[in-house]
């Protein structure tokens, strides 16, 4: 099995051809050649309509914003097609929404109901107010819009949004985004693709939809405030990333999924895909997942043709999953869920579903097997996980069949282990996350998750730290590196901060004279050097995520410390 995973890792790490790099900037022009940062393209329309070759890279400028759908194309075995970022600044934002913040975007419809000036042929599944401060509450009938923030989308008539607001919404709110029910990143039948370093937000369908595609990697992306659109008959949906129907040799790693209406990550398919469904060699690793109202991870296939269909070699490992069932979606779902692992009806043969080295903290229910999917347990291996909720009466496992509902509580964790033969090396303890309320999911030095895992498919963690960092492999997305951090001496009050850092590292304190600095990799290779500027800041924008040495010195003093980059 490890040999198979190694082959997958090698496949994703090799690029056999060197293609052309194209640049996209909000300040660019679609009439430019796009092959330099001085003459970049401007729009998604240009990117979607251009025919790329294997090995090409399409890089979006850091700090930019693009609205609409990014339609992926294929690379090949000779060279992947890479969509990513260039330049300094935050991750490029791909938004599936329309800005309707202005007062002119709203027309007074009377009785405190305001009508959008724009119509949309695409369902509006969510409204986001004041930079994610709150979300609108979607109603199925206009008469139900009776409180501030209630809205209705007129799908059969005007195709406009009707929003209940005490005053003009453009005046009541500082900012409003109308999330459309469409995929933001989309691939159908494509292969050999890498998507990395994006922030994907504000769509009310799936954020990333990958259909009948293979050799796809999603890396270092933030996927948030996704879902809420109408699927059918007043049923809402929308997950972080979905591998639909035939999918294989795909990886999702070092991403953050939060505030998702449905599942953070899922591989699934049903008879509507037609024919057989085959899903294999799919890896979800080193991801941070929180406030996803249906589940952190969902898997099932229900093919139209069972013979020849299968699911196997699926790995969900070293992820940190927190507060399943929480967030804006959890407040609005009529069908309360909130599962860490959700298995719906599985009708095709399956083998080797591996769920290990994860932290699952707080949820309505950790494991939920739905509609006679209990046979899936025979082919699912759960082990070396940390499970935790603060109340022993919370649900550890629920199995729902057509005839009965079987429930085991957290206080019955040992009974769950012995009855089902799962999670033999797992435990039910507080993982001691540093500050999950504010999305800091590092583990403390005395966490039971330290050195409690086994070797998985990745040699690094969410931040690029080598696994194992200490004496053994840690559970969750982060290796515990705090214990190994060395701090400088305090004789001259010299302090390095913040640590972890995202865009800069700063020195604070009294340090007379000229100070030089060097940044070294963990093997001692020099990555950057210079003289400290007046603001005493060192830009680390060009460094990858990971652990580094900083050396600072003047004529008679020397300081050395480790620091972590976590963009």
C-alpha positions as a printed NumPy array, in Angstrom:
array([[  0.   ,   0.   ,   0.   ],
       [  2.815,   2.424,   0.858],
       [  4.373,   1.61 ,  -2.507],
       [  1.122,   2.568,  -4.246],
       [  1.012,   5.869,  -2.362],
       [  4.635,   6.522,  -3.258],
       [  3.82 ,   6.082,  -6.912],
       [  0.968,   8.581,  -6.559],
       [  3.288,  11.072,  -4.816],
       [  5.921,  10.671,  -7.514],
       [  3.309,  11.165, -10.23 ],
       [  2.201,  14.467,  -8.719],
       [  5.742,  15.749,  -8.153],
       [  7.144,  15.257, -11.651],
       [  6.668,  17.754, -14.465],
       [  8.166,  16.458, -17.681],
       [  7.743,  19.49 , -19.925],
       [  8.226,  23.204, -19.361],
       [  5.394,  25.23 , -20.808],
       [  4.554,  28.904, -20.958],
       [  3.612,  30.988, -17.93 ],
       [  0.635,  33.316, -18.338],
       [ -0.185,  36.13 , -15.904],
       [ -3.555,  37.573, -14.924],
       [ -4.015,  40.864, -13.067],
       [ -6.902,  43.182, -12.228],
       [ -4.787,  45.897, -13.893],
       [ -4.177,  43.861, -17.042],
       [ -5.808,  43.776, -20.476],
       [ -7.212,  40.856, -22.407],
       [ -5.546,  42.333, -25.495],
       [ -2.119,  41.843, -23.909],
       [ -0.053,  38.733, -24.663],
       [ -0.281,  37.712, -20.995],
       [  3.2  ,  36.192, -20.96 ],
       [  4.826,  38.727, -18.618],
       [  3.928,  40.531, -15.417],
       [  4.197,  43.8  , -17.348],
       [  1.577,  42.745, -19.909],
       [ -0.863,  40.456, -18.094],
       [ -4.368,  39.435, -19.022],
       [ -7.317,  40.749, -17.032],
       [-10.346,  38.464, -16.995],
       [-11.556,  34.941, -16.364],
       [-13.237,  35.131, -19.758],
       [ -9.833,  35.36 , -21.418],
       [ -8.423,  32.52 , -19.305],
       [-11.415,  30.268, -19.971],
       [-11.374,  30.851, -23.723],
       [ -7.637,  30.407, -24.297],
       [ -6.3  ,  26.975, -25.26 ],
       [ -3.4  ,  25.985, -22.996],
       [ -0.781,  23.294, -23.505],
       [  0.553,  20.701, -21.051],
       [  3.124,  22.241, -18.736],
       [  1.629,  25.751, -18.898],
       [  1.029,  27.827, -15.756],
       [ -1.731,  30.407, -15.329],
       [ -0.86 ,  32.691, -12.426],
       [ -3.17 ,  35.274, -10.856],
       [ -1.74 ,  38.298,  -9.087],
       [ -1.788,  38.219,  -5.294],
       [ -4.4  ,  40.485,  -3.754],
       [ -6.627,  40.447,  -6.85 ],
       [-10.328,  39.581,  -7.107],
       [-12.078,  37.741,  -9.931],
       [-15.795,  36.978, -10.122],
       [-17.369,  34.113, -12.005],
       [-16.325,  30.584, -12.866],
       [-12.803,  29.336, -13.543],
       [-13.167,  26.584, -16.146],
       [-10.215,  24.238, -15.877],
       [ -8.445,  22.638, -18.813],
       [ -6.294,  19.526, -18.994],
       [ -2.592,  19.028, -18.869],
       [ -1.177,  15.609, -19.653],
       [  1.162,  12.969, -18.344],
       [  3.962,  14.998, -19.918],
       [  3.112,  18.145, -17.952],
       [  0.447,  19.325, -15.573],
       [ -1.557,  22.505, -16.096],
       [ -1.006,  24.718, -13.045],
       [ -3.364,  27.463, -11.857],
       [ -1.806,  29.523,  -9.084],
       [ -0.532,  32.836,  -7.743],
       [  2.266,  35.27 ,  -8.47 ],
       [  3.523,  38.373,  -6.675],
       [  3.123,  39.565,  -3.127],
       [ -0.158,  39.989,  -1.328],
       [ -2.918,  37.693,  -0.207],
       [ -4.202,  34.709,  -2.118],
       [ -6.114,  35.689,  -5.266],
       [ -9.838,  35.584,  -4.569],
       [-12.22 ,  33.725,  -6.847],
       [-15.735,  34.852,  -5.95 ],
       [-18.967,  33.269,  -7.098],
       [-21.004,  36.317,  -6.164],
       [-22.221,  39.722,  -7.279],
       [-21.516,  42.878,  -5.275],
       [-24.891,  44.486,  -4.478],
       [-23.697,  46.899,  -1.803],
       [-24.833,  50.162,  -3.358],
       [-28.155,  51.785,  -2.464],
       [-28.888,  51.95 ,  -6.197],
       [-28.871,  48.148,  -6.274],
       [-32.136,  48.074,  -4.291],
       [-35.658,  49.263,  -5.098],
       [-38.263,  49.912,  -2.427],
       [-40.993,  47.298,  -2.814],
       [-42.98 ,  48.512,   0.183],
       [-43.607,  46.957,   3.588],
       [-39.872,  46.877,   4.339],
       [-39.181,  44.615,   1.361],
       [-36.465,  45.725,  -1.029],
       [-36.082,  44.302,  -4.531],
       [-32.74 ,  43.868,  -6.265],
       [-32.294,  46.119,  -9.279],
       [-30.497,  43.314, -11.098],
       [-32.123,  40.054, -12.13 ],
       [-30.211,  36.788, -12.168],
       [-31.039,  33.695, -14.202],
       [-29.015,  31.778, -11.605],
       [-30.484,  31.126,  -8.172],
       [-29.182,  33.371,  -5.39 ],
       [-28.518,  30.963,  -2.551],
       [-27.   ,  33.223,   0.071],
       [-26.407,  36.843,   0.977],
       [-23.287,  37.807,   2.925],
       [-23.402,  40.994,   4.92 ],
       [-20.587,  43.251,   6.112],
       [-17.601,  41.122,   5.103],
       [-18.977,  37.829,   6.537],
       [-20.356,  39.382,   9.705],
       [-23.644,  37.584,   9.032],
       [-25.575,  35.779,   6.309],
       [-29.077,  36.207,   4.953],
       [-31.77 ,  33.641,   5.701],
       [-33.166,  32.134,   2.506],
       [-36.95 ,  31.711,   2.471],
       [-39.088,  29.753,   0.014],
       [-42.001,  32.21 ,   0.072],
       [-42.015,  35.991,   0.075],
       [-44.583,  36.041,   2.877],
       [-42.011,  34.389,   5.156],
       [-39.623,  37.349,   4.885],
       [-40.487,  39.081,   8.134],
       [-37.147,  39.829,   9.825],
       [-34.027,  41.784,   8.98 ],
       [-31.928,  39.643,   6.644],
       [-34.694,  37.333,   5.386],
       [-34.654,  37.021,   1.583],
       [-36.494,  35.253,  -1.216],
       [-35.325,  34.557,  -4.755],
       [-38.153,  34.71 ,  -7.311],
       [-37.105,  31.798,  -9.508],
       [-40.353,  31.592, -11.488],
       [-40.96 ,  35.265, -12.122],
       [-38.677,  38.275, -11.983],
       [-35.502,  36.312, -11.073],
       [-34.772,  38.994,  -8.513],
       [-33.979,  38.97 ,  -4.808],
       [-36.514,  40.294,  -2.297],
       [-34.827,  41.277,   0.969],
       [-36.529,  42.313,   4.197],
       [-34.712,  45.342,   5.617],
       [-35.701,  48.208,   7.877],
       [-34.05 ,  50.653,   5.453],
       [-32.439,  50.453,   2.03 ],
       [-30.038,  47.469,   2.336],
       [-27.269,  49.521,   0.737],
       [-27.626,  51.894,   3.665],
       [-28.321,  49.363,   6.407],
       [-25.292,  47.221,   5.506],
       [-21.772,  48.311,   4.656],
       [-21.294,  45.491,   2.162],
       [-23.492,  42.844,   0.511],
       [-22.47 ,  39.885,  -1.645],
       [-25.134,  37.869,  -3.48 ],
       [-23.836,  34.298,  -3.836],
       [-24.93 ,  32.556,  -7.043],
       [-25.744,  28.86 ,  -7.316],
       [-22.923,  27.912,  -9.641],
       [-19.546,  26.228,  -9.244],
       [-16.588,  28.584,  -8.823],
       [-13.859,  26.177,  -9.985],
       [-15.085,  23.568, -12.46 ],
       [-13.623,  20.651, -14.402],
       [-15.442,  18.033, -16.485],
       [-13.478,  15.171, -17.99 ],
       [-10.169,  16.935, -17.42 ],
       [ -6.91 ,  15.642, -15.998],
       [ -3.39 ,  16.475, -14.811],
       [ -4.293,  19.773, -13.148],
       [ -2.985,  21.645, -10.105],
       [ -4.984,  24.436,  -8.453],
       [ -3.145,  26.126,  -5.6  ],
       [ -2.916,  29.29 ,  -3.523],
       [ -6.454,  30.641,  -4.108],
       [ -9.206,  31.886,  -1.829],
       [-12.475,  30.466,  -3.203],
       [-15.543,  32.118,  -1.713],
       [-19.177,  33.155,  -1.897],
       [-20.691,  30.587,  -4.251],
       [-23.899,  28.823,  -3.249],
       [-23.193,  25.625,  -5.207],
       [-19.995,  23.587,  -4.678],
       [-16.884,  25.712,  -4.436],
       [-14.757,  23.25 ,  -6.445],
       [-16.555,  20.703,  -8.646],
       [-14.41 ,  18.022, -10.304],
       [-16.414,  15.629, -12.494],
       [-15.126,  12.523, -14.238],
       [-11.593,  13.82 , -13.855],
       [ -8.306,  12.424, -12.632],
       [ -4.801,  13.441, -11.532],
       [ -6.116,  16.642,  -9.965],
       [ -4.528,  18.421,  -6.985],
       [ -6.02 ,  21.183,  -4.839],
       [ -3.341,  22.672,  -2.593],
       [ -3.03 ,  25.559,  -0.121],
       [ -6.457,  26.979,  -0.933],
       [ -9.04 ,  28.543,   1.368],
       [-12.616,  27.52 ,   0.537],
       [-15.208,  29.353,   2.6  ],
       [-18.77 ,  30.649,   2.755],
       [-19.961,  28.139,   0.217],
       [-23.396,  26.611,  -0.382],
       [-27.025,  27.373,   0.285],
       [-28.344,  27.213,  -3.274],
       [-31.474,  25.281,  -4.159],
       [-30.748,  21.811,  -5.51 ],
       [-34.337,  20.707,  -6.007],
       [-37.696,  21.018,  -4.272],
       [-36.552,  23.449,  -1.594],
       [-33.477,  21.365,  -0.725],
       [-30.283,  23.38 ,  -0.382],
       [-26.765,  22.144,  -1.081],
       [-23.185,  23.26 ,  -1.691],
       [-19.914,  21.755,  -0.472],
       [-16.252,  22.733,  -0.442],
       [-14.881,  20.296,  -3.023],
       [-16.65 ,  17.386,  -4.683],
       [-15.196,  14.606,  -6.787],
       [-18.212,  13.417,  -8.731],
       [-18.605,  10.127, -10.563],
       [-15.43 ,   8.627, -12.054],
       [-12.469,  10.036, -10.146],
       [ -8.998,   8.748,  -9.406],
       [ -5.501,   9.82 ,  -8.41 ],
       [ -6.673,  13.078,  -6.851],
       [ -5.215,  14.939,  -3.856],
       [ -6.581,  17.662,  -1.57 ],
       [ -3.906,  18.928,   0.803],
       [ -2.975,  21.866,   3.034],
       [ -6.324,  23.572,   2.438],
       [ -8.746,  25.274,   4.793],
       [-12.488,  24.577,   4.488],
       [-14.838,  26.578,   6.68 ],
       [-18.365,  27.954,   6.752],
       [-19.637,  25.37 ,   4.272],
       [-23.344,  24.506,   3.992],
       [-22.841,  20.834,   3.112],
       [-19.712,  18.668,   3.167],
       [-16.238,  20.16 ,   3.34 ],
       [-14.804,  17.399,   1.12 ],
       [-16.571,  14.525,  -0.606],
       [-16.238,  11.883,  -3.288],
       [-19.596,  10.574,  -4.428],
       [-21.865,   9.789,  -7.33 ],
       [-25.255,   8.285,  -8.045],
       [-27.243,   6.817, -10.903],
       [-27.719,  10.242, -12.488],
       [-24.073,  10.009, -13.58 ],
       [-25.058,   7.004, -15.703],
       [-23.297,   3.668, -16.159],
       [-20.541,   2.504, -13.834],
       [-18.7  ,   4.636, -11.275],
       [-15.091,   4.008, -10.299],
       [-13.346,   6.028,  -7.598],
       [ -9.865,   5.182,  -6.375],
       [ -6.56 ,   6.657,  -5.157],
       [ -8.081,   9.802,  -3.618],
       [ -6.225,  11.46 ,  -0.751],
       [ -7.388,  14.189,   1.655],
       [ -4.506,  15.145,   3.963],
       [ -3.199,  17.973,   6.129],
       [ -6.387,  20.035,   5.854],
       [ -8.12 ,  22.272,   8.403],
       [-11.909,  21.872,   8.416],
       [-14.367,  23.689,  10.642],
       [-17.948,  24.948,  10.781],
       [-19.232,  22.744,   7.971],
       [-22.887,  22.087,   8.657],
       [-23.42 ,  18.657,   7.056],
       [-20.056,  16.927,   7.47 ],
       [-16.316,  17.24 ,   7.383],
       [-16.046,  14.273,   5.019],
       [-18.727,  12.35 ,   3.102],
       [-18.331,   9.361,   0.768],
       [-20.657,   7.053,  -1.179],
       [-21.452,   5.884,  -4.7  ],
       [-24.754,   4.557,  -6.017],
       [-24.038,   3.727,  -9.66 ],
       [-26.641,   2.91 , -12.277],
       [-24.609,  -0.209, -13.134],
       [-23.102,  -2.026, -10.153],
       [-20.986,  -4.535, -12.05 ],
       [-17.669,  -2.861, -12.804],
       [-18.236,  -0.092, -10.256],
       [-16.089,   0.243,  -7.142],
       [-14.543,   2.571,  -4.567],
       [-11.114,   1.805,  -3.104],
       [ -7.892,   3.293,  -1.77 ],
       [ -9.452,   6.442,  -0.319],
       [ -7.372,   8.168,   2.385],
       [ -8.599,  10.773,   4.859],
       [ -5.606,  11.406,   7.1  ],
       [ -3.915,  14.03 ,   9.257],
       [ -6.824,  16.444,   9.058],
       [ -8.062,  18.602,  11.915],
       [-11.868,  18.795,  11.922],
       [-13.697,  21.037,  14.35 ],
       [-17.304,  21.911,  15.151],
       [-19.103,  19.912,  12.462],
       [-22.635,  21.244,  12.268],
       [-21.584,  24.773,  13.217],
       [-21.297,  27.98 ,  11.272],
       [-23.907,  29.866,   9.282],
       [-25.217,  26.704,   7.622],
       [-25.782,  24.973,  10.931],
       [-28.021,  27.835,  11.992],
       [-30.194,  27.497,   8.878],
       [-30.406,  23.787,   8.019],
       [-33.908,  22.377,   8.526],
       [-32.324,  18.886,   8.584],
       [-29.777,  19.175,  11.377],
       [-26.712,  17.06 ,  10.66 ],
       [-23.198,  17.966,  11.75 ],
       [-21.239,  14.73 ,  11.24 ],
       [-17.485,  14.425,  11.147],
       [-17.724,  11.356,   8.877],
       [-20.913,  10.779,   6.881],
       [-21.539,   7.628,   4.826],
       [-24.698,   7.553,   2.759],
       [-26.051,   4.522,   0.928],
       [-23.193,   2.627,  -0.696],
       [-24.313,   0.192,  -3.383],
       [-21.023,  -0.592,  -5.159],
       [-18.138,  -2.804,  -4.012],
       [-15.541,  -0.999,  -1.919],
       [-12.187,  -1.645,  -0.318],
       [ -9.551,   0.198,   1.723],
       [-11.216,   3.376,   2.959],
       [ -8.568,   4.6  ,   5.419],
       [ -9.421,   7.243,   8.045],
       [ -6.429,   7.779,  10.331],
       [ -4.256,  10.294,  12.171],
       [ -7.097,  12.832,  12.38 ],
       [ -8.393,  15.114,  15.112],
       [-12.2  ,  15.216,  15.321],
       [-13.277,  17.743,  17.923],
       [-16.85 ,  18.821,  18.686],
       [-19.815,  17.807,  16.521],
       [-23.415,  16.648,  16.77 ],
       [-22.3  ,  13.156,  15.797],
       [-18.863,  11.81 ,  14.902],
       [-19.818,   8.889,  12.665],
       [-23.094,   8.558,  10.784],
       [-23.91 ,   5.597,   8.552],
       [-27.109,   6.19 ,   6.629],
       [-29.641,   3.896,   4.928],
       [-28.176,   0.426,   5.279],
       [-24.609,   1.607,   4.727],
       [-23.367,  -0.349,   7.732],
       [-21.635,  -2.907,   5.399],
       [-19.314,  -0.013,   4.503],
       [-17.738,  -0.462,   7.926],
       [-16.314,  -3.777,   6.796],
       [-14.169,  -1.942,   4.251],
       [-13.469,   1.211,   6.254],
       [-10.462,   1.291,   8.579],
       [-10.579,   3.936,  11.302],
       [ -7.583,   4.137,  13.616],
       [ -5.117,   6.472,  15.327],
       [ -7.712,   9.233,  15.624],
       [ -8.527,  11.636,  18.432],
       [-12.276,  11.993,  19.029],
       [-13.577,  14.578,  21.459],
       [-16.644,  16.412,  22.633],
       [-17.001,  17.926,  26.049],
       [-20.156,  15.955,  26.965],
       [-20.091,  12.132,  27.379],
       [-23.778,  12.047,  26.353],
       [-22.964,  13.393,  22.877],
       [-23.272,  10.98 ,  19.988],
       [-20.196,   9.033,  18.98 ],
       [-21.805,   6.875,  16.319],
       [-25.243,   6.606,  14.741],
       [-26.362,   3.903,  12.32 ],
       [-29.649,   4.491,  10.56 ],
       [-31.388,   1.76 ,   8.604],
       [-34.925,   1.506,   7.3  ],
       [-35.948,  -0.322,  10.456],
       [-33.968,   1.202,  13.326],
       [-31.547,   3.822,  14.607],
       [-28.586,   2.588,  16.647],
       [-26.772,   5.207,  18.723],
       [-23.608,   5.001,  20.819],
       [-22.637,   7.995,  22.942],
       [-19.158,   9.295,  23.643],
       [-19.345,   7.626,  27.036],
       [-19.582,   4.323,  25.158],
       [-16.37 ,   4.844,  23.204],
       [-14.81 ,   1.572,  24.409],
       [-18.013,  -0.271,  23.526],
       [-17.84 ,   1.234,  20.038],
       [-14.227,   0.054,  19.717],
       [-14.961,  -3.507,  20.826],
       [-18.265,  -3.908,  18.984],
       [-17.094,  -2.675,  15.599],
       [-13.353,  -3.35 ,  15.82 ],
       [-12.572,   0.224,  14.802],
       [-10.258,   2.893,  16.257],
       [ -8.29 ,   0.333,  18.253],
       [ -5.421,   2.795,  18.817],
       [ -7.646,   5.876,  18.935],
       [ -8.774,   7.72 ,  22.046],
       [-11.462,  10.045,  23.33 ],
       [ -9.603,  12.976,  24.889],
       [ -9.366,  16.748,  24.555],
       [ -6.817,  17.347,  21.754],
       [ -5.749,  20.606,  23.463],
       [ -5.979,  22.843,  20.422],
       [ -4.417,  26.235,  21.046],
       [ -7.399,  28.45 ,  20.154],
       [ -9.997,  26.776,  17.929],
       [-12.555,  29.553,  18.526],
       [-10.212,  31.879,  16.632],
       [ -9.174,  29.201,  14.132],
       [ -5.776,  28.37 ,  15.611],
       [ -5.69 ,  24.583,  15.408],
       [ -2.093,  23.98 ,  16.481],
       [ -1.764,  21.485,  19.32 ],
       [ -0.14 ,  22.279,  22.65 ],
       [  3.007,  20.559,  23.873],
       [  1.044,  18.374,  26.302],
       [ -1.66 ,  17.401,  23.795],
       [ -2.397,  13.641,  23.742],
       [ -2.123,  13.928,  19.938],
       [  1.654,  14.454,  20.09 ],
       [  3.544,  11.359,  18.857],
       [  0.286,   9.34 ,  18.785],
       [  0.01 ,   8.707,  15.048],
       [  1.531,   6.464,  12.411],
       [  3.301,   7.212,   9.174],
       [  0.9  ,   8.297,   6.446],
       [  1.138,   9.342,   2.825],
       [  2.742,  12.736,   3.467],
       [  6.176,  13.685,   4.802],
       [  5.047,  17.207,   5.755],
       [  2.187,  18.885,   7.628],
       [ -0.223,  21.749,   6.883],
       [  2.535,  24.337,   7.306],
       [  5.175,  22.354,   5.427],
       [  6.888,  21.083,   8.577],
       [  8.593,  17.729,   8.206],
       [  6.79 ,  14.703,   9.646],
       [  7.679,  13.525,  12.2  ],
       [  9.06 ,  16.665,  13.841],
       [  9.586,  15.1  ,  17.261],
       [  9.775,  11.497,  18.406],
       [  6.732,  10.334,  16.448],
       [  3.951,  11.307,  14.078],
       [  1.369,  13.693,  15.507],
       [ -2.387,  13.573,  14.904],
       [ -4.137,  16.325,  13.009],
       [ -2.99 ,  18.733,  10.332],
       [ -0.103,  20.16 ,  12.387],
       [  3.015,  18.608,  13.777],
       [  3.727,  20.096,  17.188],
       [  6.746,  22.309,  16.542],
       [  6.382,  24.634,  19.557],
       [  8.529,  22.429,  21.753],
       [ 11.397,  22.771,  19.288],
       [ 11.255,  26.55 ,  18.866],
       [ 14.297,  28.327,  20.199],
       [ 13.906,  31.916,  21.314],
       [ 16.702,  34.497,  21.31 ],
       [ 18.38 ,  35.768,  24.449],
       [ 16.717,  38.588,  26.336],
       [ 19.765,  40.553,  27.477],
       [ 19.013,  43.267,  24.931],
       [ 15.249,  42.649,  24.786],
       [ 15.469,  41.49 ,  21.186],
       [ 12.257,  39.731,  20.138],
       [ 11.204,  38.106,  16.847],
       [  7.46 ,  38.213,  16.053],
       [  4.848,  37.209,  14.948],
       [  5.557,  33.511,  15.065],
       [  3.96 ,  31.899,  13.043],
       [  4.15 ,  34.689,  10.456],
       [  2.385,  35.239,   7.138],
       [  3.869,  38.203,   5.275],
       [  6.641,  39.621,   7.481],
       [  8.852,  38.877,  10.456],
       [  9.63 ,  41.793,  12.748],
       [ 12.34 ,  42.423,  15.312],
       [ 11.48 ,  44.469,  18.345],
       [ 13.727,  45.714,  21.125],
       [ 16.99 ,  47.571,  21.58 ],
       [ 19.693,  46.587,  19.105],
       [ 22.346,  49.294,  18.568],
       [ 24.386,  49.418,  15.408],
       [ 23.811,  47.879,  12.012],
       [ 22.229,  44.417,  12.047],
       [ 22.462,  41.934,   9.222],
       [ 20.172,  38.96 ,   8.833],
       [ 20.095,  35.622,   7.059],
       [ 17.216,  33.211,   6.576],
       [ 18.242,  29.577,   6.389],
       [ 16.385,  26.385,   5.576],
       [ 16.391,  23.598,   8.13 ],
       [ 19.306,  21.975,   6.305],
       [ 21.343,  25.19 ,   6.547],
       [ 20.884,  26.448,   2.98 ],
       [ 20.736,  30.266,   2.718],
       [ 17.401,  31.447,   1.317],
       [ 17.582,  35.207,   1.907],
       [ 19.815,  37.862,   3.471],
       [ 19.925,  41.607,   3.962],
       [ 20.203,  44.528,   6.327],
       [ 17.397,  45.309,   8.753],
       [ 15.39 ,  48.294,   7.574],
       [ 14.239,  51.159,   9.744],
       [ 10.883,  49.49 ,  10.37 ],
       [ 12.788,  46.327,  11.347],
       [ 10.592,  44.153,   9.138],
       [ 11.722,  41.269,   6.968],
       [  9.38 ,  40.256,   4.155],
       [  8.801,  36.511,   3.99 ],
       [  6.214,  36.609,   1.16 ],
       [  8.45 ,  34.591,  -1.134],
       [  9.109,  31.812,   1.362],
       [  6.987,  28.656,   1.218],
       [  5.16 ,  27.387,   4.271],
       [  7.545,  25.666,   6.643],
       [ 10.111,  26.023,   9.409],
       [ 13.21 ,  28.216,   9.028],
       [ 16.187,  29.669,  10.91 ],
       [ 16.652,  33.426,  11.283],
       [ 20.148,  34.638,  12.123],
       [ 20.686,  38.287,  13.068],
       [ 24.005,  39.827,  14.05 ],
       [ 25.881,  43.092,  14.491],
       [ 29.546,  43.735,  15.239],
       [ 29.465,  41.982,  18.618],
       [ 26.114,  40.226,  19.049],
       [ 24.46 ,  37.222,  17.438],
       [ 20.919,  35.912,  17.706],
       [ 19.45 ,  32.765,  16.171],
       [ 15.848,  31.541,  16.316],
       [ 13.46 ,  29.242,  14.525],
       [ 10.32 ,  30.673,  13.003],
       [  7.411,  29.242,  11.066],
       [  5.817,  30.586,   7.883],
       [  2.12 ,  29.841,   7.565],
       [  0.629,  31.874,   4.704]])
